[in-house]
Amino acid sequence: MGPSGAGKSTLLNILAGRTRTKGNLTVSADVRLDNFSVDPTDVEVRKQIAFVAQDDSLNATSTPREAIRFSAKLRLPRTTTEEELDALTNRMLNALGLMNCAETYIGGPLIKGISGGERKRTSVGVELVTKPSLIFLDEPTSGLDSFSASQVVDLLHKVANAGSSVLFTIHQPSSEVFNAFDHLILLNKGHVMYNGSVQKVPDYFEARKHPVPANYNPADWIMSVAQINPIEQLRSDGFFEEESRFSQMGQSMKIDDGKDAIGNSLHDENAGKDTQKPGFFTQASMLYAREFKNAIRDKASLGTRFGITIFLNLLFGIIFYQVGKQPNTELTNTSSHFGALIMVVLSGMFGSAQPTLFAIPEERPVFLREYSTNHYSVGAYFLARFSVEAITTFIQTLVACLCNYFLIGFQTNFFIFVLINYAVAMSATALAVFLGCSIDDAKMAQEFLPLLFVPQMLFAGFFVAISLLPNWLQWVPYICSLTYGIKLGLLAEFESCVTNEDPGFVNCAQIMTNADADPDQNWVYWVVLIAIFFVTRLLGLAILKKKASDFY
């Protein structure tokens, strides 16, 4: 424990391998377990360490039972049976006191769920399923009332008594919680001010002219002493002793054959057993099931998304009522027909890309926690997100087309019309995923939203003819997915008007010429649109993997 800025979380993150030398940051350390010199960033060491962060990074629409079982399924050997997973989950729920809320949503800022103490215990349970050798917790009582904090500490005592070593940071505990500690390290501005038994704290401080007042919480007193007095004064009073366990460590011991990276024989116990984790497709299917449940359970977001889609496309249908069937001999009719097509395509792009752009930054804390603890690969996460996103976007596109196609009176085949809109929408979501993977939070995503749409609209050929763009900008439309979507839509709607020598074919031809839509290049537009989709998706995958690897 220690004041803010004492170095508690920094020390914990270094010991857990979550902070390493990177950029301008250099970490040098001699970290040992049972006097075996180890590198905490090594994956074999990190497998033995469970880390519970200060903020509860849990999926809001999952239940405690689902969260714990999800972690067990993906982190335990693949030979673990479903019955064993169920039994383990039930034991964990009972031990954590979560049976009464086992089927309640965990919740979040916009979804009502379990209490803060129950969320914290769920976070602990998610990590305990692997039976780790070491459990690190950063401020596990932060934001909890005194009773809930005491419950969490009691739980950690049970975990320690069961055989795991528990280390956690804490800011200012109650006297009850303080007296429950087995061992205390008091940090002050990166220095060890006290290291030893809690029971010896009063004598230690009294010997250094800072006795704990009567009827005073020792935790509050030692924090006050640490914060009020300058480091130089505390040093002269006898604090910050160089202790032999820190300053006189022996030489590094070699790791014997048959022992793992932290010097124990845990791997020997599993000799001859299949200890491999579930494979890629199991990871992807588990993530897909969770993503699908999340989409269904988040009724507010789902209802808003489809409600806005239905409202806007019915509005388009009313405003552009039957303009698609008006004769093209009048330029006004053809322009209105063209305008209706543009609005429908743009609405589909906006409606599908915006939720996708916000989704990844919002899920980032959960993803980083699970990825850092080796739940699954980035590829499995990406595939599961894509699968649910593709289904949701298709249903959204189909609903939109049912609302606008017949009211506006579009001329192309309905299924081709749906396919074109779906292709544009999926390309837009790919760009949104790429941007969402590149930024860190949802607020920043909102700021970048114009960057996603405005260039697409400017270079698609409907505000200004592509031929009229400055020469040095005429290459830009060829990398914009909306450009090819508009061309495909124009060919589907107006090509028959030109080829059948409709009385208004001049107007149709002019609109297609302005957008540089060539009927002979129809298949090329499809190929390029699909290529943009795949390239953008793969770039998003690469960025997500790099940022996840850099973060921990």
N, C-alpha and C positions, 0 to 999 in steps of 0.2 A: 504494500500500500504506500501511499504518498500523495503529496499535493499535485494539482494539475501541472503538467510539464516536468514531473519528477523523472520520467522515463519508464513508467510502468509498462505501457502498451508497446513502446519501442523494444524493451527487453524481451517481452513475451513474443513479439513478432519475430525477433532474431532467433530466439530459442526454438520457435516453431518452424523456422525456415521460410517464413512469409516475407521477410525483408532480407535482401541480398545486395551485394555490390552491383550497382547499375548507374550509369551516367556519372553525375557528380557525387553520388553517394558511395562511400566505401565502408564496408563492414569487415572488421577484423575481430576474430574471437577464437577462444579455445574452449569449445563446448564439449562436455564429457557426460557420459552416462555410465554409472558404475566404473568410473575412471577410464572408460574406453573413449578415445578421442573420436568424435563424429562430426560430420558435416550435416547440419540440420536441413540444408536445401536438397540433400540427396533423397530421391524418391523412396528408397528402402527405409530411411529413417523416418520420413514423413508418414509412411504407412502406419507407424507405431504411435503417431501423435494425433489425437482428436483435438480440433480447435473450434471453440464456440465463440464467435465474434460478439461484440457489444450489441450491435443491431441484429435483430432476429431476421435473418434472410430466409424466409419460408414462403412457399407458394400459398397465396392468400385463399384460394378456393379449395385447397386440399384440407382434409381433416387430420388431426394428430395421428390417427391410425394409418391413414394413407401415407403421410409423410415419413413415418418411422418404417413402414413396410417397404416403401419405395427405396429408402436408403439401404435397408437390409438386402433387398433383392439385387441391387446393383453393386454392392460392395462385399458381400459374402461369396464364398466359392460357388460356382455354378452347380455343384452337386447338391447344394442345399435344397431340400424338397419344399414344396408349397406348404405342407403340413408343418414342417419345422419353422418356416418363415412366419406362419400364423401363430404358432406357439410362442416364438420369440417376441413377436409384436405384442401379444397379450401380456406376457411377463413384463415387458418394458412399460406398457401402459399402467399396469398395476403398481409397479415399483415407483413410477413417477407420479402416481395419483391422478392419472388422466382418464380413467375409465368413464367418469361421468360426462366428459366432453369429447370422448373418442370419435364421435360421429359429427361433431360440430365443425364448421369451417374455421380455419385458423384466423382468417380475416386480415384486414389491412386498413389503409386510410379511408377507402370508400366501401369496404365490405365489412359488415358487423361480424365479429367472431369471438373467439375465446379471450380470456383476460390476459394481461401482460405476464403475470406469473405462470400461467399455463403455457403461454407461447415460449417463455424462457425454458420451461421444463421440456417442452417439445423439442426445442433446439438441442438441449442436452441429450435427449433420447435418440435423436437422429444420428448423433455422433457415437453414442454408446453401443450401437448395434454391432460394431466391429470388435468389441471387447479390446479397446486400445490399451497399450502399456501406460501411456501418458495422456492426460486430459488437460488442455489449457483452455481457460475461459477468460475473456476480456470483459471486465465489469459485469459479471452475471447478475448482480442485484440492481443495476442501473435502471431507474424509472419504476422500481417496485416499492410498495409500502413495506413497513417493517415486518409484518407477518409473512408476506410473500417472500421477502428477502430471507427470512429465517427458514422458510420451507425449502428454498433453493439450497441454502448452506447445509441443512440437514440431509438433503438428497446427495450433495457432494460428499458428505461424510460417509453415507452408505456406499457410494461408489468407491471411495478410498478403502473402506473396510473390506470391500469385495476384491481388492487386489490391484487396483489401478492407482497410479500416482497422480494427484490432482493439484494443479497450480493455477491460481487465478489472481487477477488484479482487482483491487477494490479501492474506492476513493475514501469514503468516510462511513464505516459500518456502525450499527448500533452496538451497545455494550454486550447484548446477548450474542450477536453475530461475532463480535470481536473475540469474546471469550471462548467461542467454539473452534477457533483456529488451532491447529496443531503446531504451526510454525509461522513466524512472521519475519518478512524482510521489509524494512521501512526504507524507501528511497527518497532522496532529496536532491534535486538537480543533478541526477545521474550518479550520485554517491550513495553507498550503503550506510545509512545512519544507524540502523539496528538490525541485527540478524540473530534470531534465537526464539526461545519459547515465549509465548504470550504471558505466562505466569511471572516471568522474570522482568517484564517491562517496568513495573513500578520501582523495583529496586535499582534497575539500570539507570532510569532517569533521575531517581533521587540521588544516586551517587554522583551524578553530573550536575547537581544543583538545579534540577527541574522536577521536583517531586510532583506526583499526581495529586491534585487537591482531593479532599474527602468528598464522597458522593458525586464524583465526576467521572464521566465516561473516559476511560484511558485512551480510547481511539481518538476522541475529540482533542484531548490534551496533547498527545504526541504530535498530532497534525498541527495544532496551534504553535507548539514549540518549533516545529520544522518550518512553518511559514513566517513567524514573527521575527525569529532571530537570524542574522546573517550567517552564511556558511562559515566565515572566519571565526565568529563568536562560538558557534557550535563546535568547531574543530578544537578551539582552545579549551572548551568545557570537557573534552574527552570523547566526543562522538567521532564517527568515521574511523574506527579502529581497523587496522589491516588484519584480517582474520586468516588463520592458517588454512582454512578450507578454501579460501579464495586465492591466497597469494603464494602458497607453497605446494601447488599441485605436483604430483609425481610425473615422471616421464610417460609419454603416450604408450599405452599397451597395444601390442599387436592383436589383431582379431584372429582368433583361432579358426581353423577350418571347421566347417559345419555350424558356425555361428553366424548370425545375421549382422547387419551393420551396426547394431547397438550392443553387440556382445552377448546376446542371450541365445538360447537354443530353441527359440520358438519354431523355427523352420524344421528342426529335427522331429518335433511332435507331429508334423504333417507329412513326414516321409512316406512316400508311396501313395499319398492322397492327391486327388485332383484339386489344386487350390486356385485354379484359374478362375477369373471373374467371368460373369456373363459376357457374351460376345456382342459385336456391333448391332446385330439385328434385334437382340433382346433389349439392348439399351434403347434403340430407336423405337421399338414397339412400346416400351414402358413410357418413354417420353411422349410418344404420340397419344397414348391413352390419357396421360395427364393433361396434355395440351388440349385435347378434345373436351375433356371434362371441364377444363378451365373456360373454354369458349362457351360451353353450354351453361355453366353455373354463373358466369358473370352476366347475369340477365340485364343489368343496367347498360353495360357497354354494348351487348348484342342488340338489345332493343333500340338503343339510340342509333346504332349503325344502320340497322335495317329500316327503322322509322324514318330517318333522314333520307335514305335511298328511295323509299316509296314516295315520300312527300315530294321530293325534287322531281322525280321522273313523272309522277302524275301531273305536276305543275308544267313540266315541259310538254307533256301530251296535250294539256289544255291550251297552253299558249300557242303551240305549233300544230294545232288540231288540223289533221289531214293535209298539211302543206306538202307532204310527199306525193300526193296524188294530183296536185295542181299542174296544169299544162306548163311546160318549160318555155313556151313562146314568150312569156313575160319574164324579164330578167329578175323582177321582184320575187316572183314565185320560186325561181331557181335559187336565188340568194337565200330566201327563207328556208328552203329545203336544205341547203348547205349549212345554214346556221343551226338548224335543228340537229343535224348530224354532229356538228362540232360540239354543241352543248352536251349531247348525250355521251360522246366519247370523253370529253373533259370531266364530266361528272363522275363517270366510271373510274377515271384515273385518280381523281381527288379522293373519292369515297373509299377506294381500296388501299391507296398508298398511305394516307394519313394515319389510320390505326396501326399499320405495319411499322411506320417510322417511329411511333411512340412506344411500341411493344418491347423492342429489344432493350432500349435504355431503361425502361421500367423493370424489366426482368433481370437486368444486369447483376444486381447483388446476389440473387438466387443462383444464377448461372455461374458466377465466379466462385461462390462457396462450393457448389457441387462439383465444378470442374477441378478446383484446387484440391478437393478431397477424393478425386479420381472416381467419381460416380460414373462418368461417361465421357466419350470423346466429343470434340467439337463437331465432327461430321455427323454423329448420331443426333446431337441436339439440332443441328441445322436441318437435317432431313426430316425430323419430326415436326419442326416448326413449319417447314415448307409444305408438308402434307396437309396439316390442318389449315394453313393459310390458303392453299390451292382450293380446298373444298369450300371454305367460307367465301372466298372470292368468287368462285363459280356460282354458288347459290345467290350471292349478292348481285352478280351480273345478270343472272337469269331473271331474278325478281325485277330488276331495273328494266330489262328489255320487255318483259311482260307488261309493265306499266306504260312504256312509251311507244313500243313498236306499232301497235295497232291504232293507237290514238293519233300518232303523227302520220301514219300511212307510209312507212318506208317501203321501197320497191324491191329490195333484195330479199332473198330467202331468209326466213326467220332464224334458222339454225346457223347460217353463215354470218348473219348479223350478230348473233350471240357470240360466235367464235371470235370474230374480229374484236369485239368489245372485251372479251375475256383475255385475249392476247395482249391488248394494250394495258389492261388492268394488271396482269401478271408481270409485264415488263416494268410497270410503274412500281409495283411492290418490290421487285428485284432492286431497283434503284433506291427505294426507301430502306431496304435491308442493308444495302451497301453504306448508305449514309448513317443509318442507325447503329451499325457496327463501328463506325468511325468516331462516334461521339459518345460521351459518358453519361449524360442524364437527359431526362425527358424535357426539362426546361430549355436546354440547349437545342434539342431536336426541334422545338417549336420555333426557335430563332432561325434555324436552317431551313424551315419549310419553304420559304420563297425560292431558295436555291434549287429545290427539287422541281418546282412547277414552272416558274417564270421563264427560264431559258427554253424549256420544252415548248411553251406556248408561242414564244417569240420566233422560234425557228421552224415551226411546223408548216408554215406556208399559208396560213389562213388570215393572219393579220397583215402580212406583207408577202408578196410573191417572192419565192426563193431567188428568182432571176434578178430581183431588184436589190438584194442584199449586197453590201460592199464585198468586193472580190476576196478580201482577206478573211471574210466571215462565212463564205459560201460553203466551206467544208463542215461547219458545225451541224447543219441539219442532218448530215449523214450519220451522226452518232446519237441522234435523239430518237428514242423509240416512238414518240408521239408522231413524228414525221411519217414513219412507215404505217402507223395505225391509221392516220388520216388518209394517206394514199390508198390503202386497202379499202377503207370505207367509201371513198369517192369512186373507186373503180366498181365496187359492188353496187352503188346507188345510181351512178350516172353513165357507166359504160354502155349499157343497152340503149340509152338515149342517143349516144353518138353513133354506134354501129348500126342501129336500125333507122338511121336518118330521120329521127323524130323532128317535127317542125321546129322544135326549140333546141336542136342539136348544137347550134352555134354557142348558145349560153352554157350548155353542159360542157362542151369542149373547152370553153374559156376558163371555167372553174377548174377543170382538170389540168389545163396548161399552167395556170397560176401556181398550182400545188406541185407541178412537175410530176404528175401521175401518169405513167406510161403503161397501157394495158399489156404490152409485151413483157413488162418487168414484174408482173404480178407475183410470180413465184419467188423472184429475187427479194421482194419486200417481205414475204413470209420468212424466208431463210435468214435475212438480216435481223428481223424482229426477234426471231427465236435465238439467234446468235447473241444479240445484245442481252437478252434475258439470262442466258447461261453464263456469259462472261461477267456480267454484273453480279450474279449470284456467287460465282466462284471467287471474285474479288472480295465480296462481303465475307465469305467463309475464311479467306486468307487473313483478312484484317482482324476478324474476331479471334482467330486462333493466336495471332501474334499479340494482340492486346491482352488476351487471357494469360498467355505465357509470361508476358512482361509484368503483369499485375502481381503475380505471386512467384 
